[in-house]
């Protein structure tokens, strides 16, 4: 009898001790015994905020939770596995560099340490805009640049990029024509005109979700419907439309004539017009020859307004950085309609065109349209269409 009482007392004490332990040290969801555990077998623990790494080896440990990252090397940007990297040329903000082999996807992942993530994002944004201005309108559109708190990963495989985008890392995209599709996470980057998301954009559209309003299936922004801006079905229609503002009695669509450059008249669009989204292009005025060029104005039928505004934005931001935003006096100002554009350096012509509801693209950071001037929404983020000119032309 005494033995039974002793056993019963011991059992009661054990139950009480278990209850106290359960109250005082109850594991949180996803945790066991105070140690974070995966939510499901084989899956890495969910991340709270962007991951940090003190070295390329630390970054490798993080990446290996989500993907293959073997044979880590820190030989430098000449490593053949980094030949397609866009980050290796981002100067000034990268203090450590590594690359590992992605055996699962037969590729590689670049690792870049940066103690100042804002500085890195500023440098990357500048690189993207410079490339767009130089004639690569899609540069950075299919970004695989994934950022953490103080390091960057750039995999060659979109599949690997998608795996990392499900962690605490985010895809950094600075191409102004990009839009995050509906259903994907969208976060503010540390610099204006860039975005962080968990969406990995590819040229074939693989993995794209339903687009947000105003975005196409491939992530590129669609031009907004703006029936208030003048449009034309052809250059001939455009020429008639602007006859009251621009002297276009002499007109040519000959490619050699249209491509002319003059000391007194420079077009805004430089290089291949197709790379700017322009389908047809013509020239008003006297192109020169026996006498000096006179009254040159370029007319453009625009097929892709997003591409045109992206290039124009990049050019404007570069001018702001290099010479305070003032282009040469002989360079034409680009005025936009709904699906057309006009390039002229003649203030009187621009005055008339503003009256006809053509607008100039303004992308200066912090710009606000002054009272008394009109403003319309632009296709690209960070810009507006306005009839205001800094030098004071008032319609």
C-alpha positions in Angstrom: 0.0 0.0 0.0 2.8 2.3 0.9 4.5 1.6 -2.4 1.3 2.5 -4.4 1.0 5.8 -2.5 4.7 6.6 -3.2 4.3 5.9 -6.9 1.1 8.0 -7.1 2.8 11.0 -5.4 5.8 10.7 -7.8 3.5 10.7 -10.8 1.6 13.8 -9.5 4.8 15.6 -9.0 6.0 14.8 -12.5 2.7 16.1 -14.0 3.0 19.3 -12.0 6.6 19.8 -13.1 5.6 19.3 -16.7 2.8 21.8 -16.5 5.2 24.5 -15.0 7.7 23.8 -17.7 5.1 24.1 -20.4 3.9 27.5 -19.1 7.4 29.0 -18.5 9.1 27.7 -21.7 6.4 27.3 -24.2 7.9 27.3 -27.7 6.7 29.9 -30.1 5.1 28.8 -33.4 7.9 27.5 -35.6 10.3 27.1 -32.7 11.2 24.0 -30.6 13.0 24.3 -27.3 14.0 28.0 -28.1 15.7 27.1 -31.4 14.1 28.2 -34.7 13.1 25.3 -36.8 11.7 25.2 -40.3 8.0 25.5 -40.8 8.1 22.2 -42.8 10.8 19.5 -43.1 13.7 20.6 -45.2 12.6 24.2 -45.6 14.7 27.1 -44.2 13.3 29.2 -41.4 11.3 32.3 -42.5 13.3 35.5 -42.4 12.3 38.6 -40.5 13.7 41.5 -42.5 16.7 41.5 -44.9 19.5 39.1 -44.1 23.0 40.2 -43.1 26.4 38.8 -43.8 29.8 39.8 -42.5 31.7 38.0 -45.2 31.2 36.2 -48.5 31.4 32.9 -46.5 28.5 34.1 -44.3 26.5 35.0 -47.4 27.2 31.6 -48.9 25.8 29.9 -45.7 22.6 32.0 -46.1 22.3 31.2 -49.8 22.8 27.5 -49.3 19.6 27.4 -47.3 17.7 28.1 -50.5 19.8 27.0 -53.4 23.1 25.5 -54.5 26.2 27.7 -53.8 29.4 25.6 -54.0 33.1 26.2 -54.7 33.1 29.7 -53.3 36.0 31.8 -54.6 37.0 35.5 -54.1 39.3 35.8 -57.1 37.7 39.0 -58.4 35.5 40.3 -61.2 37.6 38.4 -63.8 36.2 35.1 -62.6 34.6 33.5 -65.7 31.5 32.7 -63.7 30.9 36.5 -63.4 31.1 37.2 -67.1 27.4 38.1 -67.3 27.2 40.0 -64.0 25.8 43.5 -64.0 26.8 44.2 -60.4 30.5 43.7 -60.8 30.7 47.0 -62.7 28.9 49.0 -60.0 31.8 50.9 -58.6 32.5 52.5 -55.2 30.0 50.7 -53.0 31.2 47.0 -53.2 33.8 46.2 -50.7 33.9 42.4 -51.0 33.3 40.0 -53.9 32.8 36.3 -54.3 31.2 33.8 -56.6 29.9 30.3 -56.1 28.8 27.6 -58.5 25.1 26.9 -58.8 25.3 23.1 -59.5 21.6 22.6 -59.3 20.9 25.0 -62.2 24.3 24.7 -63.9 25.0 28.3 -63.3 26.7 30.6 -60.8 25.8 33.3 -58.2 27.8 36.4 -57.6 28.1 37.7 -54.0 28.8 41.3 -53.4 29.4 42.9 -49.9 28.3 46.5 -49.4 28.5 48.3 -46.0 26.2 51.0 -47.4 23.2 49.6 -49.2 21.8 53.0 -50.1 25.0 53.9 -51.8 25.0 50.7 -53.7 21.4 51.2 -54.9 22.2 54.8 -55.9 25.2 53.5 -58.0 23.1 50.6 -59.5 20.3 53.1 -60.4 22.8 55.4 -62.1 24.3 52.5 -64.1 20.8 51.4 -65.3 19.9 55.0 -66.4 23.2 55.5 -68.1 22.8 52.2 -70.1 19.2 53.2 -71.1 20.4 56.7 -72.2 23.2 55.0 -74.2 20.7 52.9 -76.3 19.8 49.9 -74.1 16.1 50.6 -73.2 15.7 47.1 -71.6 18.8 47.2 -69.4 17.8 46.2 -65.8 14.3 45.2 -66.8 15.0 41.5 -66.2 16.9 42.1 -63.0 18.3 39.2 -60.9 20.0 41.6 -58.5 18.8 40.5 -55.0 19.6 42.6 -52.0 19.9 41.9 -48.3 20.9 44.3 -45.6 24.6 44.5 -46.5 25.2 42.1 -49.3 23.9 41.4 -52.8 23.4 38.1 -54.7 23.1 37.9 -58.5 22.4 34.4 -59.8 22.6 33.5 -63.5 19.5 31.3 -63.1 16.0 32.8 -62.9 14.9 29.6 -61.0 17.6 30.3 -58.4 16.6 34.0 -58.2 13.0 33.0 -57.6 14.1 30.7 -54.7 16.1 33.6 -53.1 13.2 36.0 -53.6 11.1 33.8 -51.3 13.6 34.4 -48.6 14.3 37.7 -46.9 16.1 39.0 -50.0 14.3 41.2 -52.6 14.8 41.9 -56.3 16.1 45.4 -57.0 14.7 46.8 -60.3 15.5 50.3 -61.5 14.3 50.2 -65.1 11.5 52.8 -65.2 9.2 50.7 -67.5 9.0 47.9 -64.9 5.8 47.3 -62.9 5.4 44.7 -60.1 2.5 42.4 -61.1 -0.5 42.0 -58.7 -0.1 39.3 -56.1 3.7 40.0 -55.6 5.3 41.8 -52.7 6.3 45.4 -53.5 8.5 47.4 -51.2 10.2 50.8 -51.3 13.8 50.8 -52.3 16.4 53.0 -50.5 16.6 55.3 -53.6 13.9 56.9 -55.7 12.9 55.4 -59.0 13.8 51.8 -58.0 11.6 49.1 -56.4 12.1 46.0 -54.3 9.9 43.0 -55.0 9.7 39.2 -54.9 9.0 39.1 -58.6 11.7 37.8 -60.9 11.0 39.1 -64.4 12.1 37.1 -67.4 11.9 37.9 -71.1 9.6 34.9 -71.8 7.2 36.0 -69.0 7.8 32.7 -67.0 6.6 33.1 -63.4 4.7 36.3 -64.0 1.5 36.7 -62.0 -1.5 38.8 -62.8 -0.3 42.3 -63.6 -1.3 45.3 -61.6 -3.6 47.8 -63.3 -1.5 49.7 -65.9 1.0 46.9 -66.3 1.2 44.3 -69.1 1.7 40.6 -68.6 5.5 40.9 -69.0 5.8 43.5 -66.3 6.4 46.5 -68.7 4.1 49.5 -68.0 1.4 50.2 -70.5 1.0 53.8 -71.6 -2.1 55.2 -69.8 -5.1 56.2 -72.0 -4.9 60.0 -72.3 -7.4 61.2 -74.9 -6.6 64.8 -73.9 -3.2 64.7 -75.7 -3.0 65.2 -79.5 -2.5 62.1 -81.5 -2.1 61.3 -85.2 -2.3 58.2 -87.3 0.6 59.1 -89.5 3.4 61.7 -90.0 1.3 63.3 -92.6 -1.6 63.8 -90.1 0.9 65.1 -87.5 2.3 67.6 -90.0 -1.2 69.0 -90.7 -2.0 69.0 -87.0 1.0 71.3 -86.0 0.9 73.5 -89.1 -0.2 76.6 -87.0 2.8 76.1 -84.7 5.6 74.7 -86.8 6.7 75.8 -90.3 6.7 72.4 -92.1 6.2 73.4 -95.7 9.4 71.6 -96.5 9.3 68.0 -95.2 11.2 64.8 -95.7 11.2 61.3 -94.5 14.3 60.2 -96.3 16.5 58.4 -93.7 19.7 60.3 -94.7 18.0 63.6 -94.5 16.2 62.9 -91.2 19.6 61.8 -89.7 21.2 65.2 -90.4 23.1 67.0 -87.7 23.6 70.8 -87.7 25.7 73.1 -85.5 22.5 75.2 -85.0 19.9 72.4 -84.7 20.4 69.1 -82.8 17.6 66.5 -82.4 16.7 65.2 -78.9 16.6 61.6 -80.1 20.1 60.4 -80.8 20.9 57.2 -82.5 18.5 54.5 -83.9 14.9 55.9 -83.5 13.6 52.3 -83.1 15.5 52.0 -79.9 13.5 55.0 -78.6 10.2 53.4 -79.5 9.8 55.6 -82.6 8.2 53.9 -85.6 8.3 56.8 -88.2 10.4 59.9 -88.3 10.4 63.0 -90.5 12.2 66.3 -90.7 10.7 69.8 -91.3 12.9 72.7 -92.5 15.9 73.4 -94.7 18.5 70.6 -94.1 21.4 72.6 -95.6 23.5 71.9 -98.5 24.3 75.1 -100.5 23.1 77.2 -97.6 23.1 76.8 -93.9 20.4 74.5 -92.3 17.4 76.5 -91.1 14.2 75.8 -89.1 14.9 72.1 -88.4 12.1 70.3 -86.5 11.8 66.5 -86.1 8.4 64.8 -86.1 8.0 61.3 -84.6 5.2 58.7 -84.8 5.7 56.8 -81.5 5.0 53.1 -81.3 6.2 52.6 -77.7 5.7 55.7 -75.5 7.1 53.8 -72.5 10.4 53.2 -74.3 10.6 56.8 -75.5 9.9 58.3 -72.0 12.4 55.9 -70.4 15.2 57.0 -72.7 14.2 60.7 -72.4 14.2 60.4 -68.6 17.6 58.8 -68.5 19.0 61.6 -70.8 17.5 64.3 -68.6 18.8 62.9 -65.3 22.2 62.5 -66.9 22.1 66.2 -68.0 21.1 67.2 -64.5 24.1 65.3 -63.0 26.6 66.6 -65.5 25.7 70.2 -66.1 22.9 71.3 -63.8 20.2 70.1 -66.2 20.8 72.7 -68.9 21.3 71.1 -72.4 23.1 72.9 -75.1 21.1 75.8 -76.6 21.1 74.2 -80.0 19.6 70.9 -78.7 15.9 70.4 -79.3 13.3 70.1 -76.6 11.1 66.9 -76.8 7.4 67.6 -76.7 5.0 64.7 -76.4 1.4 64.0 -77.5 -0.6 60.8 -77.1 1.3 58.8 -79.7 3.5 61.5 -81.3 6.5 63.6 -80.5 8.1 66.8 -81.8 11.7 67.9 -81.3 12.4 71.6 -81.7 14.7 74.2 -80.2 12.5 77.1 -81.4 10.8 78.8 -78.4 8.0 80.3 -80.5 7.2 76.9 -82.0 7.1 75.4 -78.5 4.8 78.2 -77.4 2.3 77.2 -80.0 2.6 73.5 -79.4 1.9 74.0 -75.7 -1.3 75.8 -76.7 -2.2 72.7 -78.7 -1.7 70.5 -75.5 1.7 69.1 -76.3 3.7 68.6 -73.2 7.4 68.4 -72.1 8.6 65.4 -70.0 9.9 66.6 -66.6 11.8 64.2 -64.4 13.8 66.4 -62.0 13.7 64.9 -58.5 11.3 66.8 -56.3 9.8 68.7 -59.2 6.3 70.3 -58.6 4.4 72.0 -61.4 4.2 75.7 -60.6 0.8 77.3 -60.2 -0.7 78.4 -63.5 0.8 75.5 -65.5 -0.7 72.2 -66.5 0.5 68.8 -65.5 -0.4 65.4 -66.8 0.6 61.9 -65.7 3.6 60.4 -67.5 4.1 56.8 -68.4 7.3 56.4 -66.4 7.5 56.7 -62.7 9.1 59.9 -61.3 8.1 62.1 -64.2 5.2 64.3 -65.3 4.1 65.9 -68.5 4.0 69.7 -68.2 3.8 72.9 -70.2 6.2 74.5 -67.8 9.8 75.3 -68.9 12.5 76.3 -66.4 13.6 79.1 -68.7 10.2 80.7 -68.4 8.1 80.1 -71.6 4.5 80.6 -70.5 1.8 79.3 -72.8 
